[in-house]
Amino acid sequence: MAKLIISLIGVLFICYWIIRRPKGIRKVLELFSNAAFRITLSFCVLYALSYGAGYLGIWVPLNFASILIVALLGIPGVLLIVCLTGFNYFFP
C-alpha cells in the first residue's frame, strides 16, 4: 500500500510539474495526439494488408506488437511484417 501511495504522489508531482509550465501541457497533448494518430494509421494499414492477403490464404498478424512495430518504424515496419509473414507462410 505504501508503494502505491508513493507512486501516486510521484505521478501527481510530475503532472503538476508539466502543467505549471505554459507550453508543457501543449507538448504533452501534441505527443499523445501524434502517438494516437500513428497507432491508428498503422492499425488501418495492417488491417488492409490482412484483408487483402486473406484472399490469397495468407494470415497477417494483427496484434498490438505488430501495430507498434509499424507505428514506430513506418514503411520499413510494414516491410518487416510482410517479410515475416511471407517467411512464416512459405517456410512453415
N, C-alpha and C positions, 0 to 999 in steps of 0.2 A: 504494500500500500504506500509505503514511503517513496519507493521508486516512481510510482505513478504520479504522486504529488510533485516530486522534484522535476520530473519530465514535463508535467503540465506547466509548472512555473517557468521552466526554460522556454517552452514553446510560446507562452504568453509574452515573455520578455522579448523574444525575437520578433513576434508580431508587432509589439509596441515599438520596438526599435525601427522596424521597417516603415511603419505607418507614420511615425512622427516626422520623418523627412518628407518634404513635399513631393519629390519625384520618386520616392521609394515605392509607394503603392502603385504608381503608374507602371513602373518597371516590372513589378511582380505580376500585375494583371496582364501586361503585354507578354510576359514569359508564359503564363498559363494559357493565354489565348493562342499563342504560337504553337505550344505543345499540343493543345487540343485539336488545332487545325491539322497539324502534321499526322497525328494519330488517326483522325477521321479520314483524311485523304488516303493514308496507307491502307486503312480498312477497305475503302472503296476500291482501290487498285487491286488488292488481293482478292476481294470478292469477285470482281470482274474476271480476274485471271482464273480463279477457281471455277467460276461458272462456264467460262469458255473452254477450259481444259476438261471439264466434266463431259463434254460432248465427245472427246477423244478417249475417255475412260481413264484419265489421269487425275489423281486426287492431289490437290494443292492444299497444304495445311493452312487453316485459318484460325490461328490461336494468338494469344496475346504476345508471345515471344516473337513470332514471325511479323506481327504488326509493328512491334517496337523495332525490329531489325530494319524493316522498310522505312519506318518513320525516322530513324537515326541516320541511315545510310543513303536513302533516296533511291535513285536508279540502280546503283550497284547493289543495294539491298534486294531489289526486285530480281536482278540477275542472279544473285546468290540463292534466293528462294527457288527460282526456276531451275538452276543447276542442281540444287539438292533434290528437288522433286524429280527431275529427269534421271539423276543418278539412282534414286530410290526406285523409280519405275523400271528402268532398263537393267539395273543390276540388283535384283532382289536378294 
